Amino acid sequence: MNTVEYAIVGLAAATLAGGLLAIVSSDSVKSALAGVILRALSSS
């Protein structure tokens, strides 16, 4: 790959990471993950 392709792939990866961070840091996802963790810990 040449330099332009590396730049495009890097920009796409950064955009995807930002989007995933926004989704995971939302309150609904945080509460859902906390519920799953608490259920897993309380079932043992």
Secondary structure, DSSP 8 states (H G I E B T S, - for coil): --HHHHHHHHHHHHHHHHHHHHHHTSHHHHHHHHHHHHHHHHT-
